[in-house]
Each structure stands twice: as C-alpha cells, then as structure tokens.
Amino acid sequence: MSAFRLSLAPVQPAKLLAGRLAISTAISMAFGAAAPAFAQSAGADAAPGSVLPAVKVEASVPVLPGDLSPTYAGGQVARGADFGVLGKQKMIDVPFSMTTYTAKLIADQQALTLGDVLDNDPAVRVSSGFGNFSQVFVIRGFPLNGDDISLNGLYGVTPRQLVSTSALERVDVFKGANAFLNGASPGGTAIGGGVNLQLKRADDKPLTRVTLETSGSGEFGEQIDVGRRFGSEGQFGIRVNQMNRGGETSIDGEHRLNNTTAVSLDWRGDKLRLYGDFVYQRQKIDDGRPIVYVTGSQIPEPPSATHNYAQPWSFSNLEDTVGIVRAEYDFLPAWTAYVAGGARHTNEHGDYASPTYNGATGVTTTSRLGVPHKEDTLSGEAGVRGHFTTGPVTHMVTASGSVVRIDGQSAYTLSGTVPTSLYDTPVLPRPADKFTGGDLADPGTTALTLMRSVAVSDTLGFLNDRVLFTIGARHQSIHSNGFNYKGVQNSNYDQSLTTPLFGLVVKPWENVAFFANRSEALAQGGQAPNTAVNFGQLLAPYRTKQYEVGVKYDTQRLGASLAAYQIEQPSAYTDSTTRIYGTNGTQRHRGLEAEVHGEPYKGVRLLAGMSLINAKLLDTNGGATDGNRPIGVPSYLFNLGAEYDVPMVSGLTLTARWIHTGSQYLDAANTASIPSWDRFDLGARYATSIFGRPTTFRATVRNVANKAYWSSTMGTYLTQGEPRTFLLSMTTDF
C-alpha cells in the first residue's frame, strides 16, 4: 500500500494549482523518458486475436493491458472489456454481464451524448437529473448518476452532468452490482450497474479525420481527430480530438453549445507503458427544456414533441477540466504493477425553472433556482496483477488500493412561485430572489467525501481453464463531512465494511460459457432524523446483494447472452410503531435479460435485446406499499437495431432501430403512471472516395413519428422524450 495520506480539509486554490502543475510536470517528465520499444499491432476496432492476459504463465505472446479488445463483426460491440480490478478480460471468461460499445458505433449513429450511446442497451434507459440538465442512466431499474461514472477506470474524474462522446473510444456498460470490481461509487448510485469510459489513443496507422455535421434545426459542428506515433518503432503516441458544436436543437428555442478538447499521450516500451490524458469540456444550454414535477395522482398529457416550457432566462454553464496519468510495468513475465492518478475541476452555474403540475387543480407553477457549484476531485489507484500455476490449477491474482476525494462547493438562490403553463407557456420576467444560501460569487464547501478501499482476488482455472472460479474481497471505507451554507460542519459520516465476490465460469464448449456470480453494491448509510428515538445514529453502508446466472455465446461474427438476476437493495425509514430509524425495507428486482450483437448474415448486423424486470417494494413502513412497483421502473424493455448493406450500391448501408419501454409509476403508492412508449429511428450512410480520400456521409432521423411522450418517471418527476431530430454529417480521412 502507498504511504501517502489524504485529508478531508478543504483544498486551497494555491494548493490545487500546485497539484495541477505537478501533474503536468509529471506527464512531461514521463513522456520524455527513454525506454525500450516495440511495435504494437492492435487496431482501433478490429484487432486480430485476443487482447487479454493469458491465465497461464507460459503464454508465448503476452498481450499488453493497454491494448483494445477486438470487436464482433461490424465493429459496433467489443468482445472484451476492462473489468476493474480484474483488468482487461474476454467477455466469455468473466462471470458478469457487460456490453462495450465502440467509437465506430458512436460515429455511425452520430451519438452526441453518452445517453445517445446507451439508447442501444436493452437494460438501460436514459432519464434526467434533479433540477438540472444532467443525464441519469437507469440500469436494471436502478438510477446511475453522472457523478458515479468512471473514466479510464477512475471514479471522480468524469464530467459529472453531461459527457461529450467525441473523445471516447469505448463505453463499457456493466450490468449488476460491482462494488468489488470498482469500489463503492462516490455518490452511491452504482447499484444496478456501472459505466466506464475509455478515451481514444493513437493507433499504429496515422490518422487525420475531419467531420462536418449539422441538424435540421440549425445546429452546426466540426470534429477534428488526429493521431500519430513517433519513434523508431512507434513507441510514442499522441491523439488529439477537438469538437465544436452549437445552435438551436429540435426543441423550440433551446440552444446548446459544446466545446471539447482531448489530448492523449502514451509511451510503449518492452516492460514500461505510460499514459497521460487531458480533457477540457465546456457546455452551455440556454432555454433547455426542463423536467416536470407533479403533485397528486393525475399526470398531465405530454405537450407537443417540440414544445418548450422553459423560460428564456434559464440557462446552464458546465465546465470541466480533467487530467489523468497512468503507468504500468511488467516486473516479471506474467506480473504487472500499475499506478494511476487523476484530477478534475468542475465549474457550474445555472438558473433553472422546472414547472410543477398540480394534478388536483390542473394549475402549473414554476420558480427560479440558481445554483453555482464547483468541485475539485482527486482520484488514485495502484495495484498488481499476476499469473502462476500450482500443479494443474492456474491462478490469476490481483491486489489493489484506491482512493477518491471530492470537495463540493455550492450555494443557491430561490425565488417564489409564479403561474405558468405546460402547453401555452408564457414568457415570464426573471423572478426576484426570495431565499439565498451561501456566497453566490464564491461558493464554500458543503460536502467533503473520501472513499478508500483495498481489494484482493484469485481466479482459479481448472481443466485447462474450462472452469474458472473467482473469489475476492474489497474493504471499503466511506468518510463524508457535510457543511451548512455558513461553513459550519453539520454531519460527519465514517463507516467501513468488507464486500465479498464469488464468480464461476464453466465452458463446456469453446464458444459457450455458463456463468454465475454473487456480488454486492455499497452506498453511504443514512443518519437518523430528529423525529426518531435514535436521533443522530449513523447507519452502516447500505449493502445491496446480487445473485446472477447466465450463459454466453461468443464468436468473431456473433455474440449473445442470457442472464437472470436478483438484486436486493435495503431502504431506510423511521418505523411508525417503534420510531426507530433503520434499514427496515427492501427494494427487490428480479430480472431476465437477453442480448445479441454482431453479423448473423453477411451484410446484416443486429444490436438487439430485451429486459424483463419484476421489481417490488418489500417490508415498507407499516406495509403501506408492500408489493408495489418502485418508482420509474418499467417491467419490460425491448431494443431492436439493425443495419443492412445494400448489395446493389457499394458502400451504402441502411439502419433502423426500435426502442420500446413499458409503463412506469410516478409514486410508490402506484396511483399515477405513464404509459408504455415506442421510438423509431432510421438512418443511412454511404462510404465512398472523393479525390482519393475515404469519405462517409451519414444521415439519421430519431423519433421518426415525432411522437410526444413522457419517457421516464425516475426521480418522481417527468422527463419528456426527444422530438424528431435530423442529423447529417460528412467525415473525410486525409
């Protein structure tokens, strides 16, 4: 373990600046160092062969941890992923459910946000954040906030509200509880699954790619993607991505601006590999269509698909600066040590006006909420992975430690309520402040969080690795201090526990694997309120338990999976009889998932699946809602995406996608609900050569029918679905 300490004292600006300078200096020194080199042969989306470390020490061609895993035919989905502390693995060799989407899919679908990418997954639905324009991802029926998405394997460094896709190489979507693999997420929302983002790196082939894009509503943008390798054997690599996009969206009056710059550096030696990444992202949203709160059991009809019930003075400015460094060293033929560190500075400010609809009276009101927010985050991880054999049994062992420190600084101003309408929305003057908390010009620290953990595991291989049994444990500590808007500490949470993992893979045939796991998710426990007899008592971290079994099929052409799971999340409340606050209730999800991806027939590609969720509330307070369905959890989800290469026209591909989501309740009493909804998307792309330059034209239409619908009730509020949206782009390689 490392000998450094992290404090929960607020970081001073001078110290933060010094830390950033130190990171910059470390990157410069690292990439200026000399090391023996070799030539890498992993393509961005179609590298031949396995990229995963062999379980046996005597493997003749070890694969580097930094390599990309190959994809299924068509290049939309990868056959391997980064499984946290276990490192990069083949999908068929791990006892978990995960889908990894590629940069090719992002480009071909013209996916502008992370939500656009995850629209492809039948186990995921996209919702909106509370009171802002962030995206929330509902995985297996549980919400995952942007704060709890990892970047290059590190928590705490991902832009927390919206993520631009221009610099992303892979999007790993893990389904299920994953506290052992990645540690407890800082916000405690990685319950039903998690997401990890991998940044682009320089490939062996030089790349200079320019994309021009527009929409039918008046958005215009450009992307520049340049990658080069230098050195006698291509030891040093650099990849630069620059994206600018702005204009009016398909929602009336809504304007968005997105500027993203990403620089990735890497050095590849015989034993040493160094990586450095820098990301700057700035997004501005004016008149963004907000969420809708509802009181009572009557839900309003959705306004027309393009109608905007925002106020013209509402806005959100989001700025994130991220730096990550990583080093890997093969100190023995089958043993690798690694260390990684990252930092993020976030600066956000916005005026929000989310309407509230009164179901009893039909009256709609709104108010203005102004929130400046800043965050300074440090994240680190170090560990070792290795392989050895004991007689006929192989072992892949891991040991790691991680730490995440988040300093959140906030203030707020709130106006009184004023009448408005969801359908004939009036333009209102900006309401005056009525309540204020903190310094709006220089927000003070309101939350300090420190997450620390250590993990160990051993994957034992039997019968020539036809049977793989994984056992592991992670000891997690959660330390959190809360402060009021005057800077006075008002809460102190310091708890820890150990979470185990058990996983089994049995491969009776080369391309088929049966798997099972027992895993957990962790979140910070609550504190008893002043109405409870145990007022002030801190609860231990909430331990969510998962049991999962399934089967996978994996070939170069096609991948498929079927999984059944049960997830039990504890819930806390003050018992109405004993007046004791505790983890007395349970939210239980039992589900069945099926997915298929790849090219079953030449020229025909599928990206499809379905998810059945039987979710119930159990042991609720007084049994009032026992057996009811939880808020925002549909019972049935279905995706069918397909591509068809037109044989009569070389280079022409037609695309289509159908997304279906079942009905959802808005309240725990199950008295208010939204109906099921369907969305249909169409598209085409044409790959050709212009003046000897490979060029691809793409066209996409989302929500072809321009259907107006409520897409989600997660969070006890309504999110309206995207209207018909036209996207056009032209990409040329120089």
Secondary structure, 3 states (H helix, E strand, C coil): CCCCCCCCCCCCHHHHHHHHHHHHHHHHHHHHCCCCECCCCCCCCCCCCCCCCCCCCCCCCCCCCCCCCCECCCCCEECEEECHHHCEEEHHHCCCEEEEEEHHHHHHCCCCEHHHHHCCCCCEEEEECCCCCCEEEEECCEEECHHHCEECCECCCCCCCCCECCCEEEEEEEECCCHHHHCCCCCCCCCCEEEEEEECCCCCCCEEEEEEEEECCCCEEEEEEEEEEECCCCCEEEEEEEEEEEEECCCCCCEEEEEEEEEEEEEEECCEEEEEEEEEEEEEEECCCCCEEEECCCCCCCCCCCCCCCCCCCEEEEEEEEEEEEEEEEEECCEEEEEEEEEEEEEEEEEECCCEEECCCCCEEECCEEEEEEEEEEEEEEEEEEEEEECCEEEEEEEEEEEEEEEEEECEEEECCEEECCCCCCCCCCCCEEEEECCCCCCEEEEEEEEEEEEEEEEEEECCCCEEEEEEEEEEEEEEEEECCCCCEEEEEEEEEEEEEEEEEEEEECCEEEEEEEEEEEECCCECCCCCCCCCCECCCEEEEEEEEEEEEECCCEEEEEEEEEEEEEEEEECCCCCCEEEEEEEEEEEEEEEEEEEEECCEEEEEEEEEEEEEEECCHHHCCCCCCCCCCCCEEEEEEEEEECCCCCCEEEEEEEEEECCEECCCCCCCEECCEEEEEEEEEEEEEECCEEEEEEEEEECCCCCCCEEECCCCEEEECCCCEEEEEEEEEC
